[in-house]
Amino acid sequence: MGNDIDRAGVAKAYAAWAPVYDLVFGAVFDQGRKSTIAVADAIGGRVLDVGVGTGLSLSDYSRSTKLCGVDISEPMLRKAQERVRTLNLTNVESLSVMDAKNLAFPDAAFDAVVAQYVITAVPDPEATLDDFIRVLKPGGELILVNHIGAESGPRKVFEMAFAPLARRLGWRPEFPWQRLVDWTVKHGGVDLIERRPMPPMGHFSLIRYRKS
C-alpha cells in the first residue's frame, strides 16, 4: 500500500495544484495552520517548516522566529520566494527544494520542526519522521498536523469513500494512529506531549513530540 505514492507523482500533482492551492487549502486548513504556528512561535529560535508549499504560513510566524522552509515542489517554492520578497520577510533564512526524508541539514540544527499534512503524503513516513528528529536539538519539538484515519464510526465510512480521490492527491487517507505509536516505540528518544483534534470535525490532529 505504501508504494502507491511515488515522489514524481506527488511533485506532478502539486505542480498542477499550485495555482489553486491557496484558495482550496488556505481556507480548509487555516485553523490547523494557525494553531501550529502559535506552538512553534512559543518555542521560537530556529524553525524548519517542511512542506512549506507556496509559503502561505510564512507571514503568520512571529518575525523573531528564524525560518527555513523546504518543499519537494519547485513551482510552489517559487511562489513562496515571491511572497518572501513582497512581504519583506527578513526572518526567512532559506527556502530549498528538498526531499523530506533526506534533509540536507546537520544534526540538531533546529528548535522546532513543523510538518503540516506531510507524513501521510511521503513514500516512507517512518524514515521521514526519523530525519525530522535527527535535525532537532535535544528538547526540541516536532509539530505535526495530520489527517489520522478514524478508527470507527461515520468518519471512517466517509474516509473510505474518499480514499481513491485522496490517493490521487498524494494522501494516504487511511493513515492510522497506531503507525505513529509503533514509530515512537521503535525510535525511542521521543515523547508524545500533545494530540489535539482540529476543525473541521476533527479530521486533522495537531500532534507534538519532544526529542528527549
C-alpha positions in Angstrom: 0.0 0.0 0.0 2.9 2.3 0.8 4.2 2.3 -2.8 1.2 3.8 -4.4 2.6 7.3 -3.7 5.7 7.9 -5.7 7.8 11.1 -5.5 7.4 12.2 -9.1 3.7 11.6 -8.9 3.4 13.8 -5.8 5.6 16.6 -7.4 3.4 16.5 -10.5 0.2 16.6 -8.6 1.3 19.6 -6.6 2.6 21.4 -9.7 -0.9 21.1 -11.1 -2.4 22.2 -7.8 -0.1 25.2 -7.2 -2.3 27.9 -8.8 -5.5 26.9 -6.8 -3.7 25.5 -3.8 -4.0 28.7 -1.7 -7.7 29.1 -2.4 -8.6 25.5 -1.7 -6.3 24.7 1.2 -5.9 28.2 2.6 -9.5 28.2 3.9 -9.9 24.5 4.9 -6.6 24.2 6.8 -6.5 27.7 8.3 -7.2 26.7 11.9 -4.6 23.9 11.8 -2.0 26.2 10.4 -2.6 29.0 12.9 -2.5 26.6 15.9 0.7 25.0 14.7 2.4 28.4 14.2 1.3 29.5 17.7 3.1 26.5 19.1 6.2 27.0 17.0 6.4 30.7 17.9 6.2 29.9 21.6 9.3 27.7 21.2 10.9 30.3 19.0 14.6 30.1 17.9 15.1 28.4 14.6 12.2 26.6 13.0 12.2 24.2 10.0 8.9 24.2 8.0 8.7 21.1 5.9 6.3 21.1 3.0 6.2 24.9 3.1 4.5 24.9 -0.3 3.6 28.4 -1.6 4.7 29.9 1.7 1.2 30.6 2.9 2.3 30.1 6.5 5.5 32.2 6.4 3.9 35.6 7.2 1.9 34.1 10.1 5.1 33.4 12.1 6.5 35.9 14.5 9.2 38.0 12.9 11.6 37.0 15.7 11.3 33.3 14.7 14.0 32.3 12.3 12.6 30.1 9.5 13.9 27.6 7.0 11.4 26.2 4.5 11.7 23.1 2.4 9.4 21.6 -0.2 9.5 19.0 -2.9 7.8 21.2 -5.5 9.9 23.9 -7.2 6.9 25.7 -8.7 5.4 26.1 -5.2 8.7 27.3 -3.8 9.0 30.0 -6.5 5.7 31.4 -5.2 7.0 31.2 -1.7 10.1 33.1 -2.7 7.9 35.8 -4.3 6.0 36.0 -1.1 9.1 36.5 1.0 10.3 39.3 -1.3 6.9 41.0 -1.5 6.3 40.9 2.2 9.9 41.5 3.1 10.1 38.5 5.5 13.6 39.1 6.7 13.3 36.2 9.2 13.2 33.6 6.4 16.7 32.3 6.2 16.3 29.9 3.3 13.8 28.1 1.0 15.1 25.0 -0.6 13.8 22.1 -2.8 14.4 19.1 -0.6 13.0 15.6 0.0 11.6 15.4 3.5 13.3 12.1 4.1 16.8 13.3 3.3 17.1 16.8 4.8 20.3 18.5 3.9 20.7 20.0 7.3 23.2 19.0 10.1 22.0 17.1 13.2 20.4 19.2 16.0 20.0 22.3 13.8 16.5 23.4 14.8 14.5 24.2 17.9 11.3 23.0 16.2 10.3 21.2 13.1 6.8 21.9 11.7 5.3 19.4 9.2 1.7 20.0 8.2 0.0 17.4 6.0 3.4 15.9 5.1 3.8 12.5 6.7 0.7 11.0 5.0 2.0 12.2 1.6 5.5 10.8 1.6 6.6 7.3 0.5 8.3 6.4 3.8 6.6 8.1 6.8 8.8 6.4 9.4 12.1 7.3 7.8 10.9 10.8 7.2 9.9 11.2 10.9 13.4 9.8 11.9 15.0 12.5 9.8 12.8 15.2 11.4 14.0 14.1 14.8 17.6 14.0 13.7 17.7 17.7 12.7 16.1 18.7 16.1 18.1 19.9 19.1 17.6 17.8 22.2 14.5 19.2 23.9 13.2 20.5 20.6 9.7 19.8 19.3 8.3 18.1 16.3 4.9 19.6 15.5 2.7 17.6 13.0 -0.7 18.4 11.7 -2.1 15.4 10.1 -5.0 13.5 9.0 -5.2 10.4 11.2 -7.6 7.8 10.0 -10.7 7.3 12.0 -10.8 4.1 14.0 -14.6 3.6 13.5 -17.9 5.3 13.0 -19.3 7.6 10.3 -15.9 9.4 9.8 -14.4 6.0 8.9 -17.1 5.3 6.3 -16.6 8.8 4.8 -12.8 8.4 4.6 -13.0 5.0 2.9 -15.3 6.5 0.3 -13.0 9.5 -0.2 -9.8 7.2 -0.3 -9.4 6.9 -4.1 -9.6 10.7 -4.6 -7.3 11.4 -1.6 -4.7 9.0 -3.0 -4.7 10.8 -6.3 -3.9 14.0 -4.4 -0.9 12.1 -2.9 -2.5 11.5 0.5 -3.0 8.3 2.5 -6.4 8.8 3.9 -6.3 5.6 5.9 -3.1 6.5 7.9 -3.8 5.0 11.4 -2.7 6.4 14.7 -1.1 3.0 15.5 1.6 3.7 12.9 2.8 6.7 14.9 2.6 4.7 18.2 4.7 2.0 16.7 7.2 4.5 15.3 7.7 6.2 18.7 8.4 2.9 20.4 10.8 1.8 17.6 12.6 5.2 17.5 12.9 5.7 21.3 14.1 9.1 22.2 10.8 10.9 21.6 7.9 11.7 23.9 4.3 12.5 22.8 3.3 15.7 24.5 0.0 16.5 22.8 -2.6 15.2 20.4 -5.3 17.8 19.7 -8.2 17.4 17.2 -8.6 20.3 14.8 -11.6 21.6 12.9 -13.3 20.8 10.6 -14.8 17.9 12.5 -11.6 16.7 14.0 -10.5 15.3 10.6 -7.0 16.6 11.4 -4.9 16.4 14.5 -2.1 18.6 15.9 0.5 16.2 17.3 3.6 17.2 19.2 6.7 15.2 20.1 9.6 16.3 22.1 13.1 15.0 21.5 14.5 13.5 24.7 
